[in-house]
Amino acid sequence: MSAARGAGPRIDADDRPHAAIDIRDEWRRHALSALPADRPAAEAAISELYRLIDRRPPRFVWVDSPAGLLTVLRSDGGPEPSDLRLSSLPNRLEDWPIASQLAHLTSTLRNRLDAGIRRRVSSRPLTGPDSRALARSQPPVEALRQGARLEHVVEATVWESLDASVNDTVRAPLRAALMSLAGGSTGLTWYGQHDAHWIARYDAWRRLDLLRVLPSEDRLLDTWSALARSCGWWWPFDDTCVVSERPVAVHTEPMPGGLHGQTRLHHDDVPAVRYADGWGLYALHGTPVPEWVITDPTAERITGERNIEVRRSAIERIGWDAYIRDAGLDLVAVAPDPGNPGCDLHLYDMPARAWGPPSRVLLAVNGSVERDGRRRRYGLTVPSDLDDPVAAAGWSYGLSAEVYARLLRRT
């Protein structure tokens, strides 16, 4: 089995769960890095990828952020975004656009490595406890002690953790923001540091000596690793490659309940991700929000917001009492919450045409205590024909008022 270059001596079996944590944390640092790009390393890695498909190294155009790509695309003589639909590609692979050839090269690598992982997992029949569930629900060492398989522990500790911390909470919302700015797709995008979640998965398997990697696969994975360690997003074209710098600021917080080091974007006052040209993303506790939620949340803006998560975040900024007062919500009824002893349910009429069809909002108190010791108040949109707060609470769970009233405690 091949080990990663520079990975050091073989890792002892007893040290593998700790090594998996170290590998995850190492890759998370790269994924969330706000240091300037290592331009020579990035250009060398991209040039190597071009060489592997028999193309000359491109001319590199560096931009301050992913949004900088749009200026390049809209300039006179700017490149066209790549269309990866197979129906639009020539019959011969060598005639495909460079972006499509690189996608094929990489998908081939990933398919082969995935097949190796599947063979490794399927070669040992499952016995005893649900290994995958254990790996996800317990810290690595404890999961192994209770009978989880090392392979499942590595998947939960490295890949699934980084998929949540990088792909779901950073890459995906940034891509959505870029597409919104562009008014559509920007073509095939490689994500540099934000590809760390999938690169780290294969890197962990090979460094922990769990996966047989051919020399050619090893070299290609090293090339992708070098890119993830050195730059931000990038876009390959026939003669040009546009490469983004990394952000200049990234703010995160631990993900509640995360057992494997998961993080999410968060900052109360400034963008959670900010690039040198000012482009970026605001986020509150992992929820991407418009700038106004941070800088000027008002009842009028909240009432006009269609996205339920943005509304929730904005209301929590000003507090439910302030929103109810400023939005002029009319109280319909109050009742003790049978599922949360000691707390009340408040049912309010929503303003006409707010949040879609006529509705009411049920204000309840979370049954679980937050990390700061408080119980969060939250609102649920319910049909306008519900007059009883208990019936409204039951409706939110798919229960009748009578059944909900018999609950001991909800969470």
N, C-alpha and C positions, 0 to 999 in steps of 0.2 A: 504493500500500500504506500502511496506517495504522501509525504508530509508537505505542508506549506513551506515555501522558502523562508528561511530565517525564523521558523517557528520553534527552533531549539530542539532539545532531546525529546524522545518519546515520552508522552505523559503517562504516568503510572495509573492503573485502573482505579485505584482508590481516590486519586486526585481529580478524576474526570468531572464530577459535578461542580467542584470549585473552579476548574479550568473553564467549564462551560459558562459560568457566571462571569469570569474574567473576559472571555471572548465576547460575550454579549455587551459588557460594559465598554470594552474597547471600541466595538463597532457603533455603539450608541454615541460615544464621544465624537466619532467621525461624522455620524449622521447629523448631529446637532451642532457641529463646529461653526463658529462665527469668525474663524481666522481667515486671513486672505488666502486665496487659492494658491497652490503650488503650480504655477503655470508651466514650467518646464516638465514636471512630472505628468501633468494632465495632457499636454501636447504630445509627449512621447507615447503615452498609453493609447491615445486616439490614433496617432500615426501607425502604431502597431496593429490596431484593428483594421485600418485601411489596408495595410500591407497584407493581412491575412486574407483579404478578398481581392488581392492583386490590383490595388489602387495606389496611386501616389499620395503622399501626405497632403492634406488640404492646406489652404490658407486659413489661418485662425483669426476669427473676429471675436474679441472679448467684450462682453457687456456687463453692466453692473448688477443686473437682476434678470430673471426670466422675462420680465416685461420688456427688457431691452431687445428681445428678439423681434418684437413687433416693429420697431424702428427699422431693423435690418430688412425684414420682409417687405415693408412698405416703401423702401428706398428704390430709386431707379435701378433697374437691373438686379433687384434683390431676388434671392432664390425662392422657389415655390415649395410650400409644405408638401411633404411626401404623402401619397395615398397608398395605404397598405392593403387595400382590398385586392384579393387574389385575382378577381375578375378583371382588374385594370392593369395587371402586370404582364410583361412579355412571357412567352413560353420558356425561354432559356434563362436560367438563374443569373448568368453573367451579364445579361441585358437589363436586369432589374436596377432600379435606382439604388444608390449606395445605402440609403436608410433601410431599404427592404432587404438588401443583402446582409447588412449587419443584424437585422432582426432575425433573419433565418439562421445566421451563424450562432447567435446567442440562444435562440429557442432550441436549436439542436443540442447545444451544450447542456441546457437546463433539462431537456427531456432525458438525456442520457444519465445525468446525475440523479434526477428524480427516480428513474428506473432502478438505479443502484440502491437508493434508499428504500424503495419498495421491496426489493429483493431481500435486503438486510432485515427489514421488519417482518416480512412474511416467512423468513427462514426459521423463525422461532415461534411456534404456535402459542397463542395466549393461554395462560393458565392462571388460576387464582384471581386476585382482584382486578378490577378494570384499570389496567395500567395507564392508559391515556388520561382517564379522568383523575387518577391519583396525581399524575405529573402536573396537571393543570391546577389542582386544588391544594397542593402542598408545596412548600419550598423544596428545592432539588434534593438536598440530603435527606430530608424527612420522607419525601416521596420514594426514594430508593430504599430507605429503611423499611417502608411499608409494603414493598414488593413491586414498585413500578419499574419498568424496563428502562435502561439507560437511554435507549434510542428515543423513547417518548419524553424522557426528562430533558434531553437535549433539544428536542423540537419545541417543547413548552418554554424552556429557559431562554433559548436564543431566537429561533425563528418567530414563534407566535408572539413573544414579548416585543421584538423589534417591529413586527408587522403592525402591532397596535400602536407602538410609540412613534414610529416613523411613517409607515405607509398610510395608516388610517388617520392619524391626527396631524401630520405635517404635509406629506406629499399630496394627498387627495384634496384637502381644502385649498392648498396653493394652486394646484392644477385647475380646480374649479374657478378660482379667482382669475387666473390667467385666461381661461376660456371665456369668462364673462367679459373681461377687458377686450379680448380679441374679437368677440362676437361670434365665436365658433372655434373649431379645432385649429391647433397650430401644427398639426402633423405629428409624425413620430417624434417622441421626446425621450431622451435618456436623462436620468435624474442625478447622476453623479453621486454625491453624498446621500441623497434620498433613495438610492437603490440599495442602501446598506442592508435592508432587511433580508433580501433574497441572497445577496452575496454572503452575508454572515452565516446563513444557514449552511451553505456548502463548505464554507471555510471552517466552521466548527466541526462538521462531520469528518473532514479530512485531517484537521489538526488533532482531533481526538482519536484518530486511527479507526474510524468506524466505516469509512467509505473507500473503496478502491477507485483511484483516480488515475487515468492514463496520463503520460507526460504531456501530451498535447492539450488535454483538458486542464491539467495543472497550470500550464503556461497561460491559457486563456483566462482561467479564473484569477490568476495573479494580475493579469492586465485589467480586468474589471475591478479587482480590489484596489489597484493603484488609482483608478479613476475615482472610486468612492472615497478614497482618502485625500484627494487633491483638489476637487473642484465641485461646482454646483451643476446645474442642468446643462445639457448640450444637445445640439441639433446637427446631424451630419447631412451635408449636401455633396454634390459631385465634386466641386472644386473648393468648397468653403465649408468650414465647420464653425458654428456659432457656439460659444461657451460662456456660461454665466459664472460670475464670481459667487462665492458663498455669501450668505447674509452677514451683516455686521452685528446683528443682535438676535438672539433666540432665547426666549423665556419659557420655562416649563415648570411643572409641579408634579409630584408623585400622583399616579392615578389611584384613587381610592380603591382599596381592596386588592390592589395589584400585588401578587406574590412573587413576581419575576421582574421587578425593577421597571415596570411600565410607567411611562410619563405621558403627560399631555400638555399642550400649549396653554399658557395662561399668563396674563399680566393685567392688573387692575387699571393701569394708567396709560400705557404706551403700547404700540404694536407688539404682539408676541413674537412675530418674525419681521425683521426690518432689513432691507437691503440699502446699499449706499445711495441709490438714486431715489430713495423714499418709498419705493413700492414695498408692500408687505401685507401683513394679515393681523387683524385684531382677533383675540380669542379670550374667552372667559371660561375657565375650568374645562378646556377642551372644545368649547363650542365657538366656531368662527362667527364673528358678529360684525356688522357695519361700524364704521367709526363713530357714528352718533350714539351708539349704545355706551361707549366709553366716555365721550366728550360732552354729550348733551342729551341724555335720555329724558324724554318728556312723555306725558300721558298721551298726547295727540299722536306722536310718532309710534308709540307702542300700539295704540288702538288701530293704526293704519298698517301695521306690519303683518304680513301673511304667514311668515315662518314662525311656527310655534316655539322652536328652541330659541330663536332670537327674541321673541316676546318674553319668554320666561327669563332669559338672561337680563333683559332690560328692566323688567319689573323687579327682579332681585336687586338691581343697582339702586333703585329709588325706594324700594320697599312696597309691600302690598298696601299698607295704610295710605301712603302718599298716592299710589296709583288709583285706588278706589276713590279717594277724595277728588283728585284732579280730573279723573275721567268721568266723574259724576255717576258712578254705578249705584243703582238703587237696590237696597237690601230686600230680598224676597222673604227669607226665613232663616232662622237659626235653630240648630238642634244639637244635642250632645252626640258625639261620634261613638257609636257602639264598638267600633273596631279600634278605638284609641281612647281609652278611658281618661277622663280629665280634660279632654280637648273638645272643642265645638266645631261643627260644620256650618259654614256661612254660604248661603246661596244668593247670588246677585244677578240682576238683569244686565246684559251687555247693551251698549249703545246700539241703535239701529244700524244695520249694515256693517257692523264691526265683525271681523274674523269670519266672514262668509254668511251663511244663512242665519236667521234669528236663533239666538242661543243664550244660555246663561252660563255663569262661571261659578263653580263650586270651590270655595277656599277651604283647604284642609291643612292639617299639621302632619308632617311625616311621622310615622310610627317609629322610625329608627333615629338614633342620636347621631348628629354629625361629628366630625373629628374635633370640632371646637366645643363640643358639649351641648350645642343647641339643637333644637328640632326645626327643620326648615319648613316654612309655610309654602304651599304650592297651590296653583289653580288648575282646575280641570274644566274644559269646555263640555257642557252637557246640553241636551235638547231643551228647547224653550218651554216645552209642555210639562216639565218636571217642576212641581211646586214644593216637594218635600226634600230637604237636604239629605236625609237618610236614603231615600229612593234614588237620588242623584248619585250618591256614593256607591250604592249597590249597582246602579247602571254602569258605572265606570269599570266595575269588575265583572260585568255580565251576570249580576245576581239581582234577585228581587230585593225589595226593601226588607221583607220579612227574614230572608236568609242572611242578608248583610247584618241585620240587627242582632243576630245570634253569634257573630264572630267574637272570639276572645280578644284578639289583637291582630291588626294588619301591620305590614312593614312598608 
